[in-house]
Amino acid sequence: MSDLRLPPALLEEWMRSYYFEAEIDIGSSGVEDYSLRELRQLLGISHDELDEVVFHDSRTLGNPELRAAIARRWAGGDVDRVIVTHGATEANFLVMSSLLQRDDEVLVLDPLYQQLYSIAGSIGCKLERLPLRFEHGFAPDLEEAGALIGSRTRMIVVNFPHNPTGVTLTLEQQRELIRLASRVGAYLVWDAAFGELTYEQPPLPSPGLLYERAISMGTLSKAYGLPGLRLGWCIAAPDVLARFVRLRDYLTLHLSPLVELVARRAIESAEVLLAPRLRQAARNRQHLEQWMSRQEGRASWVRPAAGVCAFPRLDGVADVDAFCRRLIADDGVLLVPGSCFGRPEHARLGFGGASRDLEEGLRRLGEALRRAERSAGPRRSAEAENVALDRASAP
Ligand SMILES: Cc1ncc(COP(=O)(O)O)c(C=O)c1O
């Protein structure tokens, strides 16, 4: 920990600069957020229940009833494997900081949410990258993964459904990944931030149900529309959680009893919150698909199988970073440049929000792409993408 030198978190910096300025957000990776009023109505939380909260300290691993609710839904009922965290962000930090050491080999997806590799990089781990290639539909090649995983692999870090590409695994592929990890005894870190946002298959099970050294993270920030609640969790073997505690004692200690109450009620009635947001995201995905079919020559994509992010390549745009800045300044629309994920030809487009915002945001984006096309001239070539892929980029 002492020599941890973290690089800037590019996505967070982008959001800090532009999220609060934007009129329409089609860059974020969540669904439409809930208000406390909506939560109270939907979950039947009374004013009395809120009034009874006393702001005493909570427990290091989290409120027992909240842990039990998480365990029932995601950990086969095993409360001892659950810690409640300040978003999946804290969980990610605890996992990497307490389990990795300099020179450990860590296999990561590329691209990947930055926290999931930068902490390991800062510790001095040797990062191996499993590329998700646009021209292969971003599909992870598990044979390639198998060739990269060896006896020195300490940890395998994945995130499915995937931010930013929207790619996911089949149940058989998840089993295969677990087999690859167990063959060498590596930790399998499974960031399931978007776990319940699936359209074509049921959510994948927590890998910890099948493999002792699997560690999974979840959050109420994405599918549940509660990013400002800052509630996440991690499911891991009790001895691993004990290592987190030693770090947490210097970091966040525990969560607020008020947050824990709301989170417990949200998880106990998960479907009530999830169902309308998933329906809206599915409708939005169809709208986005129709919109993309009209962008021939300006943008190309891989249709996301799950989650609420797409990662189109902006074929008619010479400088995507500058384009995204202009899009906010001139059109009031937030998009995230692919440079935040080491793929500067692409942009992350979040389609989980309110349908009217997505529709208006895409209308404005479409106009901006046409303007860029008129001013830029010839289309970007396929070679440009390959150069971008080869660049010493993200992980
Ligand atoms: C893959 C992934 N993991 C974790 C997080 C962090 O989520 P939280 O808000 O729970 O800290 C994010 C946020 O974008 C994410 O995309």
PDBQT file of the ligand as one rigid body, heavy atoms in Angstrom, charges set to zero:
ROOT
HETATM    1  C1  LIG A 401     -17.907  -2.343 -13.996  1.00  0.00    +0.000 C 
HETATM    2  C2  LIG A 401     -18.131  -1.383 -12.876  1.00  0.00    +0.000 A 
HETATM    3  N1  LIG A 401     -17.810  -1.739 -11.634  1.00  0.00    +0.000 NA
HETATM    4  C3  LIG A 401     -17.993  -0.917 -10.611  1.00  0.00    +0.000 A 
HETATM    5  C4  LIG A 401     -18.502   0.346 -10.777  1.00  0.00    +0.000 A 
HETATM    6  C5  LIG A 401     -18.663   1.242  -9.586  1.00  0.00    +0.000 C 
HETATM    7  O1  LIG A 401     -19.976   1.264  -9.153  1.00  0.00    +0.000 OA
HETATM    8  P1  LIG A 401     -20.446   1.892  -7.781  1.00  0.00    +0.000 P 
HETATM    9  O2  LIG A 401     -21.288   3.075  -8.121  1.00  0.00    +0.000 OA
HETATM   10  O3  LIG A 401     -21.224   0.803  -7.113  1.00  0.00    +0.000 OA
HETATM   11  O4  LIG A 401     -19.259   2.273  -6.989  1.00  0.00    +0.000 OA
HETATM   12  C6  LIG A 401     -18.842   0.768 -12.046  1.00  0.00    +0.000 A 
HETATM   13  C7  LIG A 401     -19.365   2.116 -12.277  1.00  0.00    +0.000 C 
HETATM   14  O5  LIG A 401     -19.495   2.595 -13.371  1.00  0.00    +0.000 OA
HETATM   15  C8  LIG A 401     -18.660  -0.122 -13.132  1.00  0.00    +0.000 A 
HETATM   16  O6  LIG A 401     -18.977   0.227 -14.376  1.00  0.00    +0.000 OA
ENDROOT
TORSDOF 0
